[in-house]
Amino acid sequence: MANSLIRIRPRASLPLLLLLLFTASFSPAQIAATAPLGTIVASGDAKIRNFAATAGTTIFAGDQVTSKEPALISFISGSKIEMTKATAKFTRNSNALVMDVDQGLIRFIFKKGEEVQINAGEYTFTTVSDIGPSGELGLNRSGQIAMNIIDGAFAVLNTATGMQTEVNADDPFAVMGVSGQGHLSRNGNTISDLSLSLESDELKGKCIVVETNAHAIRANSETRIRILGSWDLETGIYLYKVVECNEEDMIRAGASEESAKKAAAVSVFDFPPVPAERHILRNAAIIAGVDAAIILPLAIKSLRGDEPSPTTP
């Protein structure tokens, strides 16, 4: 009979058939989007999409990881990061490892040649050389961002203004994040913002940018900032940003080159210069409120495996 010629394939081929049918329904880009990126080596009370993630848990592209205590992640490439009080989403864009950091402290040591893009607030940090950068990034809910670098460098792009700069071992990066909307009067020397709750003179020695105007700050009260000089803007309500008194930070905040240069010169004349080590301490204060942030070289050694991490319980 004709039906006797029909052959039944072995059951062992069924999984292979299902795999072929499954993978055929997805494009290479879709398959890559869910590819494994690395593993959680030390959990530190970590979660992936609100589910507990113990040591050994695989991180896939698209996963969001949250960690209250220090959690160490080792990527397939050999790069490592340590997350503390942090939330970050991990993906791949072509060959680049992409990290969307929402808050917290991220210590990192990226392998030589690894392409990395870190998105934090309004800023995008992109590797600019084959040297694997090592350092730390901090971002808090107030909009303050800081990055310290030991090796390598990142190009920094302000996605809101288009301004670009670079952060490396000689030039730490920080955005103070004191900003708001305040009232000023033409030819006056104050700007008032009732939503502020400042300590007396905590902004003294910094600079304020309003539109393209930049001025050094002479003093401040709880809700009022007083500048050196006077406003040449019309009386009204304006957005403002408080930044460090260097030309680069002021221009990044929107000031014109001429105004930034003048404000920086006035600030240097009226206030003593900030020692270089203060930049690291300033960044440490911003970085997620983690006390151990000031022990950066020791912490980076711990990621390399040289010695125990001061932040690991």
HELIX and SHEET records of a PDB file:
HELIX    1   1 ALA A    2  LEU A    5  5                                   4    
HELIX    2   2 SER A   13  ALA A   24  1                                  12    
HELIX    3   3 PRO A   28  ALA A   33  1                                   6    
HELIX    4   4 GLU A  247  ARG A  252  1                                   6    
HELIX    5   5 GLU A  257  ASP A  270  1                                  14    
HELIX    6   6 ALA A  276  ILE A  286  1                                  11    
HELIX    7   7 ASP A  291  ILE A  294  5                                   4    
HELIX    8   8 LEU A  296  ARG A  304  1                                   9    
SHEET    1   A 7 PHE A  51  ALA A  52  0                                        
SHEET    2   A 7 ALA A  46  ILE A  48 -1                                        
SHEET    3   A 7 GLN A  64  SER A  67 -1                                        
SHEET    4   A 7 LYS A  80  ASN A  93 -1                                        
SHEET    5   A 7 ALA A  71  PHE A  75 -1                                        
SHEET    6   A 7 PRO A  36  ALA A  42 -1                                        
SHEET    7   A 7 THR A  58  PHE A  60 -1                                        
SHEET    1   B 9 PHE A  51  ALA A  52  0                                        
SHEET    2   B 9 ALA A  46  ILE A  48 -1                                        
SHEET    3   B 9 GLN A  64  SER A  67 -1                                        
SHEET    4   B 9 LYS A  80  ASN A  93 -1                                        
SHEET    5   B 9 ALA A  96  ILE A 109 -1                                        
SHEET    6   B 9 VAL A 116  ALA A 120  1                                        
SHEET    7   B 9 TYR A 123  THR A 127 -1                                        
SHEET    8   B 9 ALA A 153  ASN A 158 -1                                        
SHEET    9   B 9 GLN A 164  ASN A 168 -1                                        
SHEET    1   C 8 PHE A  51  ALA A  52  0                                        
SHEET    2   C 8 ALA A  46  ILE A  48 -1                                        
SHEET    3   C 8 GLN A  64  SER A  67 -1                                        
SHEET    4   C 8 LYS A  80  ASN A  93 -1                                        
SHEET    5   C 8 ALA A  96  ILE A 109 -1                                        
SHEET    6   C 8 SER A 134  LEU A 139 -1                                        
SHEET    7   C 8 ILE A 145  ASP A 151 -1                                        
SHEET    8   C 8 PHE A 173  VAL A 175 -1                                        
SHEET    1   D 7 VAL A 178  LEU A 184  0                                        
SHEET    2   D 7 THR A 190  SER A 192 -1                                        
SHEET    3   D 7 ARG A 224  ILE A 227 -1                                        
SHEET    4   D 7 ASN A 213  ASN A 220 -1                                        
SHEET    5   D 7 CYS A 207  VAL A 210 -1                                        
SHEET    6   D 7 GLY A 236  VAL A 243 -1                                        
SHEET    7   D 7 VAL A 178  LEU A 184 -1                                        
END                                                                             
